[in-house]
Amino acid sequence: MPFAPSGTEELQENVVDTIEKNPEAKIHLLEKYGLLAMEKDTGSAFDTADHHEEIASIAMLSEMLS
């Protein structure tokens, strides 16, 4: 999702638009902020975010070693 300054209506609109366009997605990437995890409860959202952050770290390390 494109960057918008923190706390702005533009950021809010970008988040809403992205979620509406991808309602099944559990992870949304926010440019310069990180990821937004969407789950049924906070614990599940944390686990999903943690899992995807770990995958991203592995991918980055793998790319650095190539």
C-alpha positions, 0 to 999 in steps of 0.5 A, spaced: 500 500 500 502 506 498 505 511 503 502 516 507 504 520 513 502 517 520 495 519 522 492 522 516 486 521 512 490 519 506 493 513 510 486 511 513 483 511 506 489 507 503 488 502 509 481 501 508 481 501 500 487 495 501 483 491 505 476 492 501 480 490 495 483 484 498 478 481 504 481 474 504 488 477 505 491 476 512 497 480 511 498 487 508 504 491 507 504 498 509 510 502 505 515 505 510 511 502 516 511 494 516 505 489 516 498 489 518 496 483 520 488 481 520 486 475 524 480 474 528 483 476 535 490 479 537 493 473 539 492 470 532 494 476 529 501 477 533 502 469 531 501 471 523 505 477 524 511 474 527 511 468 522 511 473 516 516 477 519 521 471 520 519 468 513 522 475 511 528 475 515 530 468 512 528 471 505 533 477 506 538 473 509 538 468 503 538 473 498 544 476 501 548 470 501 546 469 494 
